[in-house]
């Protein structure tokens, strides 16, 4: 079972979203760069609890529609509870619908859909001519540098190090390997989009990630399941709060995101 299926994951994810603007900002940028118009038919891939779809609905008008695909039962259940709009249909798998969608959105998740080159090719086949695939990725996952933030911990590295020390079974690898995906590159993504017959434009935006927000993000069970998976989600949260009390809580980092809008001719 994926860590995203843990019912506590949805609860901690929603708690993070209510308290912090990271995903609200990311979804707003994604929807803006998708150029959604009233009446369009959308696919929201890895829809989570429906927050990307919720942002997109404001632009769809009464005749538009969204298919939200979320394989994780806990996230999908919470999404269905939160988003009951009649324009939204929920599914656990991608529909067999070649050439059916005006836009395919994937907010803060596409790097998990490995192998990504095959995923992009399959998604291109679901687009109508003139449609677009639109997704975003934190730049650090692309091994791209970020501007420093502020405080004594401007890259927010202290908290992960302390979590490793507090873990009952500390990992031998670098702690960041336990929630950072396998390295990607912007050039590889550009290559895969071109090979799928898509003409891509890249864009970016920045958000401020505070130490408190970072701690709450790390409390999402799926984020730290490799590092602290032996602990229950609530025990993990206690570990994270204990570590937070020992770091500079006024520190913050500047988190840059990269996005792509890739058009089908």
C-alpha positions in Angstrom: 0.0 0.0 0.0 1.3 3.5 -0.9 1.9 5.8 2.0 -0.6 8.2 0.3 -3.3 5.6 1.1 -2.8 6.1 4.9 -6.0 7.8 6.0 -3.9 10.1 8.3 -2.0 11.4 5.3 -5.1 13.1 4.0 -5.8 14.6 7.4 -2.3 16.0 7.8 -2.2 17.2 4.2 -5.5 19.1 4.7 -4.2 20.6 8.0 -1.1 21.8 6.1 -3.2 23.4 3.4 -5.5 25.2 5.8 -2.5 26.7 7.7 -0.1 27.5 4.9 -0.2 28.9 1.3 2.3 26.6 -0.5 -0.2 24.6 -2.5 -2.7 27.4 -2.8 0.0 29.4 -4.5 1.2 26.5 -6.6 -2.4 25.7 -7.8 -3.1 29.4 -8.6 0.0 29.5 -10.8 -0.8 26.2 -12.4 -4.3 27.2 -13.3 -3.2 30.6 -14.6 -0.7 29.1 -17.0 -3.2 26.4 -18.2 -5.3 29.2 -19.8 -8.5 27.4 -18.9 -11.7 28.7 -20.6 -15.4 28.1 -19.9 -16.8 24.8 -21.2 -13.5 22.9 -21.3 -13.1 19.3 -20.3 -10.2 18.8 -17.9 -8.3 15.9 -16.4 -6.8 16.5 -13.0 -4.1 13.8 -12.5 -3.0 12.9 -9.0 -5.9 15.1 -7.8 -5.2 14.6 -4.1 -8.0 16.1 -2.1 -9.3 18.2 -5.0 -7.5 21.5 -4.4 -6.1 21.9 -7.9 -9.6 21.1 -9.3 -11.1 23.6 -6.9 -8.9 26.3 -8.3 -9.7 25.3 -11.9 -13.5 25.2 -11.4 -13.6 29.0 -11.0 -12.6 29.3 -14.7 -14.7 26.6 -16.2 -18.2 28.0 -16.2 -21.4 26.0 -15.9 -20.7 23.7 -18.9 -17.1 22.7 -18.0 -16.1 19.5 -16.3 -13.2 17.9 -14.5 -12.3 14.2 -14.1 -10.2 14.0 -10.9 -8.0 10.9 -10.9 -6.5 9.9 -7.5 -5.4 6.4 -6.9 -4.9 6.8 -3.1 -8.2 5.9 -1.4 -7.6 8.2 1.6 -6.9 11.2 -0.5 -9.7 10.4 -2.9 -12.2 9.9 -0.1 -11.3 13.3 1.4 -11.5 14.9 -2.1 -15.0 13.5 -2.7 -16.1 14.8 0.7 -14.6 18.3 0.1 -15.5 18.7 -3.6 -19.1 17.8 -4.3 -19.5 20.1 -7.4 -21.6 18.4 -10.1 -19.0 19.3 -12.7 -16.5 17.0 -11.0 -16.2 13.2 -11.5 -13.8 11.2 -9.3 -11.9 8.1 -10.4 -9.1 5.8 -9.1 -7.6 5.4 -12.6 -6.9 7.3 -15.8 -9.9 6.9 -18.2 -9.4 5.2 -21.5 -10.3 8.4 -23.4 -8.0 9.1 -26.3 -8.2 12.7 -27.5 -10.8 13.7 -25.0 -9.4 16.5 -22.8 -8.8 20.2 -23.4 -6.4 20.4 -20.5 -4.6 17.9 -18.3 -3.4 19.3 -15.0 -1.0 17.7 -12.5 -0.3 19.8 -9.4 2.8 19.0 -7.3 2.9 15.3 -8.2 4.1 14.4 -11.7 7.5 13.3 -10.6 5.9 10.4 -8.7 4.4 9.0 -11.9 7.5 7.1 -13.0 8.7 6.4 -15.6 7.9 10.0 -16.4 8.8 9.8 -20.1 6.1 7.1 -20.6 3.6 9.0 -18.5 4.1 12.2 -20.6 3.6 10.1 -23.8 0.4 8.5 -22.5 -1.0 11.9 -21.3 -0.3 13.5 -24.7 -2.5 10.8 -26.3 -5.4 11.9 -24.1 -5.3 15.5 -25.3 -7.4 17.0 -28.0 -5.7 18.9 -30.8 -4.9 22.3 -29.3 -5.1 21.0 -25.8 -2.3 21.3 -23.2 -0.6 19.4 -20.4 0.2 21.6 -17.5 2.3 20.6 -14.4 4.7 22.0 -11.8 7.7 20.7 -9.9 9.8 22.2 -7.1 13.0 23.4 -8.6 15.1 21.6 -5.9 13.7 18.3 -7.3 15.4 19.3 -10.6 18.7 19.9 -8.8 18.4 23.6 -9.5 19.7 26.2 -7.0 17.4 28.3 -4.9 17.9 31.8 -3.6 18.7 31.9 0.1 16.0 32.8 2.6 16.7 34.4 6.0 17.6 33.6 9.6 20.3 31.3 10.8 18.9 28.4 8.8 18.1 30.1 5.4 17.9 26.7 3.5 15.9 24.9 6.3 18.4 22.1 6.7 18.5 21.9 10.5 15.1 20.3 11.0 15.7 17.2 8.7 19.1 16.6 10.5 17.4 16.7 13.9 14.7 14.3 12.7 17.3 11.9 11.7 18.9 12.1 15.1 15.5 11.6 16.8 14.6 8.6 14.7 14.6 5.3 16.5 16.3 3.8 13.5 18.3 6.6 11.9 19.0 6.1 8.2 22.5 5.6 6.9 21.9 7.7 3.7 21.5 11.4 3.7 18.1 12.3 5.3 16.9 14.3 2.3 17.0 11.2 0.2 14.0 9.9 2.2 11.5 12.4 0.8 13.2 13.9 -2.3 12.4 12.0 -5.6 15.0 10.6 -7.9 16.7 13.6 -9.6 15.1 14.9 -12.7 16.3 17.7 -15.0 14.5 20.4 -16.9 16.3 19.4 -20.1 15.1 15.8 -19.8 11.5 17.0 -19.3 11.8 19.2 -22.4 13.1 16.2 -24.4 10.2 14.0 -23.3 7.6 16.6 -24.0 9.0 17.1 -27.5 9.2 13.4 -28.1 5.5 13.2 -27.2 4.6 15.8 -29.8 4.1 18.6 -27.4 5.3 22.2 -27.8 6.3 23.3 -24.3 6.7 26.7 -22.6 8.3 26.8 -19.2 7.5 29.2 -16.4 8.3 29.6 -12.7 7.2 31.2 -9.4 8.5 31.5 -5.8 6.9 30.9 -2.4 8.3 31.6 1.1 8.5 28.4 3.1 8.7 29.2 6.8 10.2 26.9 9.4 6.7 26.3 10.8 5.3 25.5 7.4 8.2 23.1 6.7 7.5 21.3 10.0 3.8 20.9 9.2 4.7 19.7 5.7 7.0 17.0 7.2 4.1 15.8 9.4 2.3 14.6 6.2 2.9 10.8 6.7 3.7 10.1 3.0 6.5 12.7 3.1 8.5 11.1 5.9 7.4 7.4 5.6 10.9 6.3 4.7 12.6 8.2 7.5 10.0 7.8 10.3 7.8 5.0 9.0 8.3 2.9 12.1 6.3 5.5 14.0 2.6 6.2 13.9 1.7 9.5 12.2 0.9 11.1 15.5 4.2 10.0 17.0 6.0 11.4 14.0 4.3 14.7 14.5 5.5 14.7 18.1 9.1 14.0 16.9 8.8 16.9 14.5 7.5 19.3 17.1 10.3 18.3 19.4 12.9 19.0 16.7 11.2 22.3 15.8 11.7 23.6 19.3 15.5 23.2 18.8 15.9 25.2 15.6 15.6 28.8 14.5 11.9 29.1 14.1 12.2 32.6 12.5 14.1 31.1 9.5 12.6 30.7 6.1 13.7 29.6 2.6 12.8 30.9 -0.8 11.3 27.9 -2.7 11.2 28.2 -6.4 8.9 26.1 -8.6 9.2 25.3 -12.3 6.1 24.7 -14.4 5.4 23.6 -18.0 2.5 24.3 -20.3 2.9 21.8 -23.2 0.6 22.2 -26.2 -0.6 19.5 -28.6 -0.7 20.7 -32.3 
